[in-house]
């Protein structure tokens, strides 16, 4: 075989591998979002998802039963198309749904759903789906409904509607990544490229490391967080870089 033929074959192989890589990346850009009952304005959430769609993400929305009764569905339908919107009570074969998506976003996680998940109460299709996703090592991103609200009129309303810190910590240990609504598109993009996960729990335990998805390469934590020796050992064994948040 002549050098020219070898060079030609190498170019063909390189092109095939490049096309395969591009095809694989596109096929993996499937995002699932679960929207529960929220009184937050949807404009910012929809804008973040529109940014994701412009970057090639295929997004499907699951509406909880209560969401269909309190949320204005018109802007959701116009943004995603009715064919990309599923109703919670119509879900079947949830494990297959989980397997089909690389990332799951909870853009307005409310205190009832957060409490159920933290206590491992999976009595609705939506909570069961998130539970299965976490058990499967899928990337679950959540923006708190409460953290984006305006100031409350009184302390009672404030205490009734906030997510308990212990529930936040529990969900973080399960693998949930907490963000704000305006970080959705950026977080989805970074997760697709760098396999980096941000956590805000005050203690990084071995359980936190064990619950990270198998493809996670970096764990970004708050500078004040305490990392247990066993967590460091587990991270080292898995090749996970521990990085303090700048």
N, C-alpha and C positions, 0 to 999 in steps of 0.2 A: 504493500500500500504506500502510495507516494505521500510526501509531506502535505501536498495540496489537498489530497483526499482526506487525510487525517484532520486538517484544519477545517475542512468543510463539514465533516461529521461533528467536530466539537461545536461548531456554530449552530448546527441543527439541534444537538442535545441541549445546548445553552438556551436556545429559543423555546424548545419544548418545556424545559424546566421552568423558565420564566412565565410562560403561559399557564402552566399548571399551578404555579404559586399564586399568580393573579386570580385564577379561577377559584382556588381554595380560599383565598382571602375574601372574595366576593361572596362565596357560598356560606362563609361563617358570619357574615354581617346580618345576623337575624336577631332582632331585639324584641323582647316581650315586656310589656308594661301592664301593671295591675293598678287600676284606679278605683279606690274606694270612695265612700261618701266624704266629701270635703266641701267646705264653704269658701275655700281659697279661690281667687280669680284664676281661670285656666290659661289666660293669655301667655304668661311667662313659661308655663309648662309646655304649652303647644309650640311656642317659639323655639324652645330647646330641642324638642323632638323634630321640628322642621329642619333645624340645623343638621341633626343626625341624618335625616332623610336626604338632604342635599349632598351629604358625604357618602351616600351609597347604602345606608342602613335600611333594611326592610323591617318595619315596625308593625307589630300587632298589639292591639289593646284589649285587655279583659276588664269589663265593668262589673263591679260587685252588684249584687241585687239592690242594695240600698243606694248605690250610686245612681242607678237608673231612675230613682225616685227624687233625688235632690240635686243632681248635676244637670246643667244645660247640655244636652247631647248634640245640639246642632253644630257648634264649632268643632266638636270631636269628629262627627261624621264627615264634615267638609274637609278636615285636615287629613284624615287617614283613609276615608272611604268606608262605606258600610261593610264591604267585604273583608276588611281588616279589623273589624270590631267583633269581639265575642262576648256573650253574656255569661256570667259566672255559672248560672244554673244549667247552661247548655253544654258545659264542658264534659268531654268523655276522654278516656285513656290519658289521664293526666301525666303519667310517666313518659309517654311519647311526646307530649307537648314540651315537657321539661327538656328532654333530650334534643329537641329541635332548635333550641336557642342557646347562644353563648353567654348572653347577659340578660338579667331580669331587673327592671327598674320599678321601684315603688315611689312615684313622684310626689305623693302627698300622704305619707304613712300616718294614719290616725292612731290615737292612743288605744282604742279598743283592739285593733288588729295587732298593734305592737305588743300589747299585753298578752294576747292569745299566743302569739308566736313565741314570746319569751317564756311562757309557761308550758309550751309545747301542746297547746290546745288547738288541734287542727280539725275543727268541726264544720268548716265550710270549704268549698272547692278552692277558693283563693288561698286560704291559709294552708291547706294541704299542698297546694302547688308550690308555695314558697318553701314550705318544710321539705318537700322532696328535692327542690333545687339546692337547698343548703346541704342536705344529706348527700347529694350527688357531686358536691364541690363546685356547683355553678356560681358564677359571680352575681351577687345580689346587691344592688345599689338602692339606698333609701334616702329620701328627703323627708324630714319630719313635717307633718301638717302644722303642728304647733309652732315650730321654730320660725315659720314664715308669716305668722299672724301679726296683726297690729296689736297695740296695747289693749289689755282687757279693762273693762269698766270696774271690776272689783276682784278681790283676791280669790273669792269662791270660784268664779268662772275660770280664773287662771289655774287654780289647783285641780279643778275637775277635768280640764282638757289637756294638760301637759302629759307627755310620756314620762313615766317614772324613770329616774336615773338607773335604777337596778335593772329595768327592762332594757334600757339602752345598752348597758354593760353586757347583759346576757346575750342580746342579739349580736353584739360585736364579737363575743366569743364564738357564737355560732357561725360567724363569717360575714355578717352584714356590714357593708361599707356605708358610713354616714356622710352625706354631703348636703349642700343647700341646692335649691331649685336651679339657681343660675350656674351651677357647676355640672349639670347633667350631661350636656353635650361634650364638654371637655373631659369629664371623667370617663364617659363611654369611649371616647377617642383614645385616651391614654391607656385605658385598660386593654384595648385592642392591640396597641403597639408595644407597650412596655411590660405588660403583665405585672403591674405594680398595684398594691392595695394599700389604702390609707385607713388607719384605725385611730379612734380617739379614746379608747378605753384606758383608764388610769393604770391598769396592770396588764402587761403582756405575759400571759401564762402559756404553758405547754399546750393547753387546750386551744388557745387562739391559733397557735402554729398548726396544730393537727387539723383544724377545721378549714385551713386555707385550701383553695383549689390546687390541683396538682401542677398547674402551669404557672403558679405565682413565683416570681423571681425576686421580688422586692417587697418588704413590708415597711411602710412609712408610718412612724408613730410620733406622738407629741413628745417634746423634750422632757416634760415632767413625768412621763410614764415610767413605771418600774418594770423592768424585764427580769423575770425569774431566771436563775441559772439553767433550769431544765428547758425553758423556752429557748434560750440561746443555743443550748446543745441540739435541740430538735431542729432549729433553723439552720444550724451549721450542717447537720446531716442531710437536709433537703436542699442545701445550696441556696437558701433564701437570705438575701442581703437585708440587714436591719438598718434603716436609715432614719435619723431624727428629722422631724419636719422643720424646714428652715423658716 
